[in-house]
Structures are given as structure tokens and as C-alpha cells.
């Protein structure tokens, strides 16, 4: 691989990464000379097995206006903007939603199967929190798996795409050409099985690494959600936006063996009720939409009631629906709960909020282009302006599809104008040694996630944020010393990235002196449209 120059390197294999890989491969194949055995021109990099990532665990579905007799583009736009609490970029929202139907048709053409209405050819559409209509297309309660499996099957058959599993990107490489130092020309790539680092050149690099919810102690995300793309882009000199808006999914299963198993919003869309341990409902006290209020409102209501009552959880109850309905619409949730001894057809399930989605990210334009030439960011890694202060349910997979296809189109038009950097700087580990102090990494990983949960969680205060800032600076010094002295591995790279993202979240939260959307602070409990009807933009020292 040392001598290989790729047209495009894609970091991440969720919905965004798989989509952009397939779109690019189709476009490159259409314009390149026909070869008997085409050489791979696209590298698709996965930290672990290629199917692992947040997309795989997405349950709900993809929001798009497919039933135009009972829904409309304007309605979807209004719902999204309302959920975003005044910070959505209307032109970005309009662009994304207008592309929705075409994106779904593209996915279906790639072989992804969605649920149908009983005894008809119509797709079954469900409704989730914040939506005024049924517009969420889904594959039972395992849409992410259906999407991931369907796209991955196409990737594996495509000769233009080379997949690199069990590899992690350490950092981006910028051009050594003084005339254009703000151009990404490749990556330093760690083989996590050998711990060897190699410089890999590319004309274009795409960050599709997902979000950063692993920065919190409790999360619905897989272990890979460590904010890698956001941290790498920040170190390289990209602006980062709205990192204070961390979405906590209101309903994750509360069970010692469940590891924050997410319970889809679609249950509430089909009538599930939130109750206290004594069986009394409470959402009517917080919002007239009750269980179908946006996620920030539901999560804050649950957090409030848990603290008020001293309970470790609340209940979500759909047992008033027929057993057949529950088993057919929510087979994954039913089977998983049953494995823990909870029969949701007969009894409520205990749930708690958990960190779920990073609404902020790397600043991009409508094509996914970042502040650095030839570096793109798509999916949860990116800030597109779609979500504002709170992401509406099932808009995330839509964003992945729409902006991945836009990035592929833009890159394909520019590929011919670029050559690979002839010589990348070699990775220098000549002055480091092996370490037997792995406990340092483990301890810092645990401490970081605990103080982020306790001090920078669903409800915040100035004093807690200051304490978190002090702790993260100390941890960063320890991590930096360790990084410089010892051979690196995957755990250290993730810890370094998490510490970077944690500081970005803290700094953003300290700047926003109001409560809005997913950012709620006891010191400033109300919205302040006069001073804060704008994004929180963080600018790195090396930005130019």
C-alpha cells in the first residue's frame, strides 16, 4: 500500500461512508477507460470490521416526504426548523429535504429493503418525535442494519473500492507545498493488528467517522464513536461549530447487561407512554405533544423526574398494543428485552437517557467541503446547518445520504485537476519506546467519560463546566506526554481524540449563556434570541 496513491480515501463505513464510496465508484467507472481488471481508486477505511458503526444500530428509519398526498416538503422543513430551536440554516434544511425522495429511491435501487404495509405494495411510514406526519420509511426496527447490509453488499462487489479493515487514521497530512499549505494530501494510517503507521497519499480525503458520544459514560453508540474526524479536522485547522448540542436519546434500556441498548423513538410514535415507577404519566406536564415532543424536551423531562423522585429510571409502556402488533413492528426490541426477562407485550420496560448524537461538527458547505482544500466531512462528523440546536428523529440518515451524494458529485468533477503529492513525510517513531503502563490510558479514558457525564451532561452549570475544563486540560497534558514518549495504539488514538472533542464541547457550552435545544444550563435557564440566535463557531489557532 506504500506506493498506492488513491483518488479518494474515505474514513468511516457507516451510511455516509458507504454511500459516498458507491457514488464515487459509479462516477469514476463512467468516466475512466475500461479495463479488464480495474485497480481500486477508492480506499474505504474501517477501525474494526467494516460493518461496525453507528448506522448498524440505527432502529427508527429515514425521514423523507414520500406520501405527497398526506405530507409536504414545507411541512418537513417546518418540523425540522421547529425542532432546531431557531438555529437551523433554512437554506440547508430546504436543500436536504428536497433531495429526500431521490435519496430514498437511490437506496432502494441499491437493494435496500424497507417495510411494506400489510397486503399492499406501499411502504409503511411511521411517525416519530417532532414530526407532524408519518414520513419515516423503515425496515421494521432495524433500519440501520438493512441500510448497512444492503450498501455493503454493493461495496464488496465493486472493483474500484478497496476496503481496509482494522485500520485507524492517526492524523491528516497537509501539503508541504508552500503555495498551498491548506490542502490535504493524505493520511497517517495505523494498522491496529501490527501497530505499524504508514503514510498513504490521496487526491481527496473524506471524513465520515461519525459522532463523539463515546465522550460520555452512558451512550447508545458503539465503542467506535470517539469523534476521530472532528478531532483530526480541528488539529489540521478546520473550524468546528455547535459542539455544545449533544443529543441524549430519551429512551435507552436500563439493565445491567444491556449496555445502553437504544429503544427506538418509533415506539412512542406508535403510542408508547412514559410513566413513573408508580405508573403515572408525566409528559403532559412538560409539552402538549407529550411523548412526541422533540428529543431534547423528552430527555430533560425524564432527567427532571428521575432527580425529583430519586429513581434510577422511568418506564416506557407499549403493552396496551396487541402482542402481534408489537412483535411485527418491533421484533428486534421485543427479542432483546425478552432476553433480559422483560416481555414488552405484557409489561413496561425501564429506560434512561443516554448520549446519542453529536449535532455539531466540522464546518462544511453544501458539498461537504471543509476549510481545507480536498478535505470533505459528511454525516455526523459534519456541521451542515440541518439540525440546529436539536436533531429531529430520523433526519440523520437522510443527511448522510444527501450530503454523501453531493460530495461524490463535487469530487468527481474535480478529480482530474489534481495529482498526488509525490513524497509524504515519513512517520517518525525513532525516539519512542514501548509502554507497560497501559493503566494510564485506561484510567484517563474512564475519568474523562465520567466527568463529562457528571459536569457536561443533560443539565449544566457554570461551576461544573469550569471543573470539567480544568480536568480536561490536565488529562490532555498527560495524554500528550504519553503520545510523545511511547508507541501508539488504537486505544491511545481514540483517547487523544476524545480529549480534544471533550474540550471543544466544554468550550462551546461555556460560550452559550442561554438554554436552547440540547444545551440546558441552570445559570441561564431561558432562550436569549437577542444575543444568541447564532452558531457557536470555534476557530483553531492554525486556521487561516
Secondary structure, DSSP 8 states (H G I E B T S, - for coil): -TT-EEEEEEE--SHHHHHHHHHHHHHHHHHS---TT----EEEE-SSSTT-SHHHH--S-EE----TTT--HHHHHHHHHHHTTT-S-HHHHHHHHHTHHHHHHHHHHTT----B-TTSSSB-EE--TT-SS--EE-STT-HHHHHHHHHHHHHHT-TTEEEE-SEEEEEEEE---GGGTTBEEEEEEEETTTTEEEEEEEEEEEE-----GGGSSSBSS-TT-S-HHHHHHHHHT--EE-TT-EEEEEEEE--TTTSS-B--THHHHTT-EEE-TTS-B-GGGT-TTGGGS-HHHHHHHHHHHHHHHT-S-EEEE-TTS-HHHHHHH-HHHHHHHHHTT--TTTS-EEEEEEEEEE--EEE--TT-B-SSBTEEE-GGGEE-SSSTTS--TTHHHHHHHHHHHHHHHHHHHHGGG----S-------TT-B--S-HHHHHHHHHHHHHHHHHHSSSSB-HHHHHHHHHHHHHHHHHHHHHHHHB---HHHHHHHHHHHHHHHHHHHHHH--S-BTTB-BTTS-S--HHHHSS--EE--TT--
